[in-house]
Amino acid sequence: MRYVIIGASAAGINGAENLRRLDKESEIVLISEDDKVYSRCILHHYISSKRNVEELNFVDPDFFEKNKINWIKGKKVVSLSDEKKEITLSNGEIVKFDKVLIASGSSPFIPPIENLRGKKNVVGLKSLSDCEKIMELAKTSKNILVIGAGLIGIDAVVGLLHFKNNDLKINLVEMSDRLLPLQLDKRASIAYEKKLQENKVELILNSKVLKANLSEEDSDKIKSILLEGDIEIQTDLIVVATGIRPNVDFLKDSNIEVDKLGLVLNEKGETNIKDIYGAGDVSGRGPIWSKAVKESIIATSNMAGVQRVMDDFFVCKSTMNFFNIPTLSLGNMNECLNNAELKVDILEDDNGNYKKIMHKNGYIYGAIIQGDLSYSGILTQLIKADIDISKVKKPIFSIDYSDFFRIKKDLEFEF
Ligand SMILES: Cc1cc2nc3c(=O)[nH]c(=O)nc-3n(C[C@H](O)[C@H](O)[C@H](O)COP(=O)(O)OP(=O)(O)OC[C@H]3O[C@@H](n4cnc5c(N)ncnc54)[C@H](O)[C@@H]3O)c2cc1C
């Protein structure tokens, strides 16, 4: 049996490790465009030079050797034939497979704004090479504009603060009324807005980018960005963090189903074609690290003949710790805040601790905890154990573990 895995990130690496754990003998080949293993979640530490490439690595130095994985690195998959069960690489090499895991993730989406795409001072943030480009351009920039204040946009700003010593000006533009609109409400956003302002980052909320103006000397370069309200921002570097798109181009001549979000998978991680599986950002649904890892373990277990399905997973779950303010967010905040049917419980104090739960018929649709995160364990258990919070007799934020654990017959605690 030859397993092939496409991708060397959260899904690919964890999937490969799980396959080897379950199947000691079969051949495992991992192919990736990346020639290094690194965590995307801490790329801002690379931009700020707090970590080097080795410190972004999340596997042991002997990972591939120890797990007997043949890593074809720095090679791009250009097509996959489900009928011939073979993959073609950019150098023309053909790799045959019996079963394949597609864990090719996603790439930054550059919106179709006039003059923005393909210009040399426009960068997305997804890979080490993106970081290197950002770092190189930031060295000589006087003005930088980050478009999009989601997790990746804020990561970019936090990384770029390191360059502030050369009187660099950083602008952050966001079309919503707050930072991290998928994760936070305005109250939680303000905590980070204040920190950005303290660090002299110019925040432009409720504003859309209309067009990019090109430099007179070099038409491949942008000199300024025009925002709604006739606001023009001079800029030497534009970091675009306006979403991602799945890496599925190499599937276009196959029979594998891809919809408008990405690769279509069932709860076992199977595609519509036998022996072809997928996991992670490539599905375009809930692009977070922990979900990519979990999906890869489910998919590769099924590849190895161990039946498993995705269960009890709260798709939109993010934790962040910008400026040492920890926050946990559950659910899609944009949807929750626009749902008038949800009941809201809030607890806050003057020390920056904030808790908010949005629920309906006892089911939690969304929650934010900022500051003291000790309640997040209880919250996770409330969700996991399917506790109907409408039946809880005391104030929701006073619940502790003793309220809902019981002792099983074998005297083990169960929540
Ligand atoms: C700056 C940043 C910060 C983030 N912060 C967080 C965070 O704090 N918390 C969180 O949960 N998530 C965070 N994420 C999201 C998280 O990193 C992703 O959800 C996760 O990396 C998805 O893993 P993946 O394996 O599905 O795909 P990816 O990480 O996208 O990796 C895809 C892999 O496939 C390879 N590949 C792609 N196309 C091809 C091809 N054609 N041929 C061969 N190889 C190919 C790539 O080289 C790569 O190895 C962040 C992402 C970014 C960019």
The ligand as an ORCA input file, in Angstrom:
! r2SCAN-3c Opt
* xyz 0 1
  C      -0.627     34.439      9.774
  C      -1.562     33.340     10.195
  C      -1.941     33.244     11.528
  C      -2.802     32.235     11.940
  N      -3.139     32.163     13.257
  C      -3.931     31.163     13.678
  C      -4.243     31.025     15.067
  O      -3.795     31.806     15.904
  N      -5.040     29.986     15.433
  C      -5.535     29.085     14.520
  O      -6.232     28.147     14.903
  N      -5.255     29.192     13.210
  C      -4.477     30.203     12.769
  N      -4.183     30.311     11.438
  C      -4.784     29.358     10.493
  C      -3.989     28.060     10.438
  O      -2.625     28.345     10.251
  C      -4.525     27.181      9.314
  O      -5.869     26.844      9.618
  C      -3.697     25.928      9.126
  O      -2.376     26.234      8.767
  C      -4.316     25.024      8.066
  O      -3.492     23.938      7.891
  P      -3.561     23.052      6.559
  O      -2.611     21.913      6.791
  O      -4.954     22.727      6.228
  O      -3.050     23.989      5.369
  P      -1.885     25.044      5.184
  O      -1.323     25.489      6.484
  O      -2.404     26.057      4.245
  O      -0.733     24.207      4.444
  C      -0.886     23.710      3.149
  C       0.295     22.846      2.779
  O       0.082     22.333      1.467
  C       1.184     22.645      0.612
  N       0.645     22.838     -0.744
  C      -0.328     23.690     -1.147
  N      -0.581     23.537     -2.460
  C       0.248     22.561     -2.888
  C       0.477     21.943     -4.152
  N      -0.218     22.267     -5.240
  N       1.445     20.988     -4.222
  C       2.160     20.619     -3.134
  N       1.984     21.173     -1.923
  C       1.035     22.117     -1.805
  C       1.806     23.892      1.226
  O       3.163     24.006      0.840
  C       1.619     23.585      2.724
  O       2.650     22.725      3.163
  C      -3.311     31.304     10.993
  C      -2.928     31.397      9.646
  C      -2.065     32.406      9.248
  C      -1.665     32.500      7.806
*
